Amino acid sequence: MRKTWSPSAERNRIPIARALSPLLNKSDEVLELGSGTGQHVCYFSERFPDVRWQPTERPVQLADLRDRTSELDRWNLASPIALDINQQPWPVDSADVCLTINTLHIISWAAVKVVFGGASTVLPIGGKLCVYGPMIINGQHTSAGNQNFDRTLRAAEPLSGIRDLDKLEALALQNGFLPGQCTDMPANNAFVVWTRSESN
């Protein structure tokens, strides 16, 4: 069976890996929320061989992810597990890093809130929540292309849409995270890291 393939994942995997590199420690456990095609986690498991990667996806999308990751024989790439962010508690007890790539703009705001709340329950003090994707910054879209993309998203699904970084920041603080560190990325995307500082 032909596996799904994402050209954008192939393009952005290297910049994302560079952003992740200073954040990862040997033997860290990284929980990827919404692993999609698996291209990212397969690449990261090769790029960071001392870090253990746990891919996840919704049950209906899990088969293709499992097909791709099962082709690799790497101790640090765990078998993908079913994880619906809206179903609490998550089937993972703990992680050092939670990573989600290009997901917050395709889920509802209610689900975004669950991502931050769920991450706060599995991360220890000092754990990182890392989010990559397009964002509204200082109240503005960062490009005309992002603005058009946002319109397309909302026309297809009114509950989706590119998220405002200020609102994500407020949500993070409500869930016990320190103010985020935002890095500009290629193609008008951003990489934001929030560090958990306290229990809810």
C-alpha positions as CSV (number, residue, x, y, z in Angstrom):
1,M,0.0,0.0,0.0
2,R,1.3,3.4,-1.0
3,K,2.0,5.6,2.0
4,T,0.9,9.2,2.2
5,W,3.6,11.8,1.7
6,S,3.8,15.4,2.7
7,P,6.1,17.7,0.7
8,S,6.0,20.3,3.4
9,A,7.1,17.8,6.1
10,E,10.1,17.0,3.9
11,R,10.9,20.7,3.5
12,N,10.6,21.8,7.1
13,R,12.0,18.7,8.9
14,I,15.6,20.1,8.9
15,P,14.7,23.6,10.2
16,I,12.6,22.1,12.9
17,A,15.4,19.7,13.9
18,R,17.8,22.6,14.2
19,A,15.3,24.4,16.5
20,L,14.9,21.2,18.6
21,S,18.6,20.5,18.9
22,P,19.5,22.8,21.8
23,L,16.4,21.7,23.7
24,L,17.1,17.9,23.8
25,N,19.1,16.0,26.3
26,K,20.4,12.5,26.1
27,S,17.7,9.9,27.0
28,D,14.9,12.4,26.7
29,E,11.5,11.1,25.9
30,V,9.7,13.1,23.2
31,L,5.9,12.7,22.8
32,E,4.9,13.9,19.3
33,L,1.2,14.8,19.2
34,G,-0.3,14.2,15.8
35,S,2.6,12.6,13.9
36,G,0.7,12.5,10.6
37,T,2.7,10.7,7.9
38,G,5.5,10.0,10.3
39,Q,8.1,11.7,8.1
40,H,9.2,14.0,10.9
41,V,9.5,11.5,13.7
42,C,11.4,9.1,11.4
43,Y,13.9,11.8,10.5
44,F,14.2,13.0,14.1
45,S,14.9,9.5,15.4
46,E,17.8,9.3,13.0
47,R,19.0,12.8,13.7
48,F,18.9,12.4,17.5
49,P,19.8,8.8,18.2
50,D,20.1,9.3,21.9
51,V,16.5,10.6,22.3
52,R,13.5,8.3,22.4
53,W,10.6,9.3,20.2
54,Q,6.9,8.3,20.8
55,P,4.8,9.0,17.7
56,T,1.0,9.3,18.1
57,E,-2.0,9.8,15.9
58,R,-5.8,9.5,16.1
59,P,-7.0,5.9,15.7
60,V,-8.4,6.4,12.2
61,Q,-5.0,7.7,10.9
62,L,-2.8,5.3,12.8
63,A,-2.3,2.5,10.2
64,D,-0.3,4.6,7.7
65,L,1.9,5.9,10.5
66,R,2.6,2.4,11.7
67,D,3.5,1.2,8.2
68,R,6.2,3.9,7.9
69,T,7.8,3.6,11.3
70,S,7.7,-0.2,11.2
71,E,10.2,-0.2,8.3
72,L,12.9,1.2,10.6
73,D,14.7,-0.8,13.2
74,R,15.6,1.8,15.7
75,W,15.6,1.3,19.5
76,N,14.7,5.0,20.0
77,L,11.6,5.0,17.7
78,A,8.7,3.6,19.7
79,S,5.7,1.9,18.0
80,P,3.0,4.6,17.3
81,I,0.1,4.7,19.7
82,A,-3.4,5.9,19.3
83,L,-3.9,9.3,21.0
84,D,-6.9,11.5,20.6
85,I,-6.0,14.7,22.4
86,N,-9.6,15.2,23.4
87,Q,-9.8,11.9,25.3
88,Q,-8.3,12.4,28.8
89,P,-6.2,11.0,30.4
90,W,-3.8,10.5,27.5
91,P,-2.3,7.0,27.2
92,V,1.2,8.3,28.2
93,D,2.2,8.9,31.8
94,S,5.2,11.2,31.2
95,A,7.5,12.8,28.7
96,D,10.3,15.3,28.8
97,V,9.2,17.1,25.7
98,C,5.8,17.4,23.9
99,L,6.1,18.3,20.3
100,T,3.3,19.2,17.8
101,I,3.8,20.3,14.2
102,N,1.2,22.0,12.1
103,T,-1.7,20.9,14.2
104,L,-3.1,23.9,16.2
105,H,-4.5,25.6,13.2
106,I,-6.5,22.5,12.0
107,I,-8.1,21.7,15.4
108,S,-10.7,23.7,17.3
109,W,-9.8,26.2,20.0
110,A,-11.3,23.9,22.6
111,A,-8.9,21.2,21.4
112,V,-6.0,23.7,21.6
113,K,-6.8,24.2,25.2
114,V,-6.8,20.4,25.7
115,V,-3.3,20.3,24.2
116,F,-1.9,22.7,26.7
117,G,-3.7,21.1,29.6
118,G,-2.7,17.6,28.6
119,A,0.9,18.6,28.1
120,S,1.0,20.1,31.6
121,T,0.0,16.8,33.0
122,V,2.6,14.6,31.3
123,L,5.6,17.1,31.5
124,P,7.7,17.4,34.6
125,I,8.9,20.8,35.9
126,G,11.3,22.0,33.3
127,G,9.7,19.9,30.6
128,K,9.1,21.6,27.2
129,L,6.0,22.1,25.0
130,C,7.2,22.8,21.4
131,V,4.8,24.0,18.8
132,Y,5.5,24.6,15.1
133,G,3.3,26.2,12.5
134,P,1.8,29.5,11.2
135,M,0.8,32.0,13.8
136,I,-0.7,35.4,14.2
137,I,2.0,37.6,15.8
138,N,1.4,41.0,17.4
139,G,-2.1,40.8,16.1
140,Q,-1.1,40.4,12.5
141,H,-0.6,37.5,10.0
142,T,3.0,37.3,9.1
143,S,2.3,37.1,5.3
144,A,-0.5,37.5,2.8
145,G,-0.1,33.8,2.1
146,N,-0.9,33.0,5.7
147,Q,-3.9,35.3,5.7
148,N,-5.3,33.5,2.7
149,F,-4.6,30.2,4.2
150,D,-6.4,31.2,7.3
151,R,-9.5,32.2,5.3
152,T,-9.4,28.8,3.5
153,L,-9.2,26.9,6.7
154,R,-12.1,28.8,8.3
155,A,-14.2,28.5,5.2
156,A,-13.8,24.7,5.3
157,E,-14.1,24.4,9.1
158,P,-15.1,27.4,11.1
159,L,-13.6,26.1,14.3
160,S,-10.1,25.9,12.7
161,G,-7.8,28.7,11.9
162,I,-4.3,30.1,12.5
163,R,-3.9,30.9,16.2
164,D,-2.9,34.1,17.8
165,L,0.4,33.8,19.7
166,D,-0.8,36.1,22.4
167,K,-3.8,33.9,23.1
168,L,-1.5,30.8,23.1
169,E,0.7,32.6,25.6
170,A,-2.1,33.3,27.9
171,L,-3.2,29.7,27.7
172,A,0.3,28.5,28.4
173,L,0.5,30.7,31.5
174,Q,-2.8,29.4,32.8
175,N,-1.4,25.9,32.6
176,G,1.7,26.5,34.5
177,F,4.2,27.3,31.7
178,L,6.7,30.1,31.6
179,P,6.5,32.7,28.8
180,G,7.3,31.1,25.5
181,Q,10.4,31.6,23.4
182,C,9.4,32.2,19.7
183,T,11.8,31.6,16.8
184,D,10.9,32.7,13.2
185,M,11.1,29.8,10.8
186,P,11.1,29.5,7.0
187,A,7.9,29.9,5.0
188,N,6.3,32.3,7.5
189,N,6.1,29.8,10.3
190,A,7.1,30.0,14.0
191,F,8.6,27.6,16.5
192,V,7.5,28.3,20.1
193,V,8.8,26.6,23.2
194,W,7.0,26.8,26.6
195,T,8.7,25.5,29.7
196,R,6.6,24.0,32.5
197,S,7.3,25.8,35.8
198,E,4.6,24.6,38.2
199,S,1.7,22.3,38.7
200,N,-1.8,23.4,37.9
